[in-house]
């Protein structure tokens, strides 16, 4: 990722059960910032932040969050809005 020359976002289900410390090396090595780390699992009563969004430090993030009240998945979806 750190070789990517264009602005970039990394997101997905990271399955980190012990918090951001599990991905701190990944964040540091790739010069990323945490954009979204609110609880997303389980969707019916979120307690764990498993679905994360990271971005390169050059991107300006307007907002990010979690879509609540989803019935079709065991994870809540995440979203991010960037300035262009």
C-alpha positions, 0 to 999 in steps of 0.5 A, spaced: 500 500 500 505 504 501 507 504 494 501 507 491 502 513 488 495 516 488 490 517 494 487 511 497 482 508 502 483 501 505 476 498 508 473 492 510 472 487 515 478 486 519 476 481 525 480 485 530 477 482 537 483 486 541 482 493 538 486 497 534 493 495 537 492 489 532 493 493 526 497 498 529 503 496 525 499 496 519 497 503 520 504 505 521 507 502 516 503 504 510 502 511 513 494 511 514 490 514 519 483 511 522 477 514 519 472 509 522 472 505 528 465 505 531 462 498 533 459 494 527 458 487 530 453 484 531 449 488 527 443 487 532 447 490 538 454 492 536 459 491 541 466 490 536 469 495 531 470 490 526 469 493 520 474 499 519 476 504 514 483 507 513 485 512 509 492 515 506 494 522 510 493 526 504 486 525 503 481 530 506 475 526 510 469 530 510 465 524 514 465 517 516 460 513 520 456 506 520 449 505 517 444 502 523 438 498 523 441 493 517 437 486 517 441 483 512 447 482 515 451 480 521 455 486 520 453 494 520 455 497 513 460 503 514 461 509 509 466 515 508 465 521 504 471 525 502 473 532 499 475 531 492 
